[in-house]
Amino acid sequence: STERFRSDAALLLAHLNLAEGRLAEAEAGVRAVIESADFDRAWAFALRADIHIRQDNRDAALADLALSAAEVRAGAMGMRRTDEVVEPWEFLAGMYRRLGEADQAWECMRNAAAGAGIPTALVQLAGANA
């Protein structure tokens, strides 16, 4: 839909603003998208969590990461790929690692591995050796 395209374009612009360190612009863009009816909730909440991380607002970041993870669990797999990110769970794992939340990060990586068809035992072995 046209509205979804506009929403995705706004999220992409917010992502670019975030990457360039323009936190106020990124935050305004994400807020506007979240207030709209048709948006990629997983991506929007993850971007807002990243903004909170950069603002040293740990509690708000964790709350938004939980919202993003819930959307991904519900099948909202729309988060965009970048050179570093190939799967939404990997993106969330990286953000949890930035916050020092190792257990949450490993849970996300287990979800990513399951989605990729990697046996759980291999992921557990990798976690034990990390």
N, C-alpha and C positions, 0 to 999 in steps of 0.2 A: 504494500500500500504506500501511497505518497507520504502519509503521516509517519509510517515506520522508516521510510527512507530519510525523512527530515530528522527523525530522532537519532538514527544511526549516524548521520552526517554530523549532528551536534555532538554526539559522544566521541566521534573521531576527532573533532576539533578540540574537545575538552582533553582528550588523550594527548594531542599535540601540544596544547598549552601546558599540560602537566609536564611533559617531557622537556619543554623549554623553560621550566621553572616559573611559569606564570600561574601561580596557585589561585589567585583571586579569580582570574578568567576561567580557569578549569573548574573551580568550585561553582561559579555562576552558571556555567554551561551544564554541568551535571545536575544542579538543582532544577534548572528549567526543564531538563529532560525528565527527571523523576516526577515533576509536577504534571507532565503531559500524560495522556491516556495510553499511548502506544510506544513502549520503549523496551529495550533489552535490559531487563532488571538485573541479571547477573553481572553484565558489564558495567552498568551504571553504579551499582553498589560497590563493585571492586574498585572502580576509579575513585569513588568517594572515599573508600578506605585508604587508597594510596595517598590521597590528599591529606587525610587525617594523619597518616604516618609521617608525612613530611612536615606537618605542623606539630609533631610530637604529642598528638592527642590519641594516646594508646587505646583508651576505653572506647572511643567513638570508632576507631579503626577496627577493633575486634568486633564491635556490634555490626558494622557494615560487612565485614568478612563473613560473619555468620549468616547475614541476609543473602549475600552472594552465593555462598555454599548451598544454602537452602534452595535457591533458584536453580543451581546446576543440578542438584539432586532431583529436582522436580522435572528435569529434562530441558531446562532453558540453557541450551548449550551454545548460545549465540556469541559468547565472548570472542573477540577478534584475535586472529593469529598475528604474531610478530616474529621477527627473526629469532627471538629467544623463547617464545612460548608456542608450544604446539598443541596444548590441551588446557581447558579451563582449570582443571585440578592442579596442573603444574604451576599455573599463574598464582593460584591461591596458596599453594605450598610455599612459593617464593616469598609471598607477602607475610605469611605466618613466620617463616624463618627470620625475616627482617625484624619481626617483633619479638623474637626469641621464644616462640611457641613451638618447640620441637615436636611435641606430641601431635598437635594439630597439623603441622607440616607433613609429618609422616602419614597421618590419616589421609590427607589429600593425595600424597604420592601413591598410597595403596589404592585409592580410588582411580587415579590415573593409570596405574599398572593394570588394574582389573579391566578398565575400559580398553586397554591396548592388548589384552589377552595374555599378560605376563602372569605366570603362576604366583599366587600370594606367598608361597614359601620363599621364592627368590627375593621378593621385596622385603620380607622379614629378615632374611639373611643379610641383605644390603644394609638394613637399619641396624642390625646388631653389630655390623662391622664399621659403622659410621663414626 
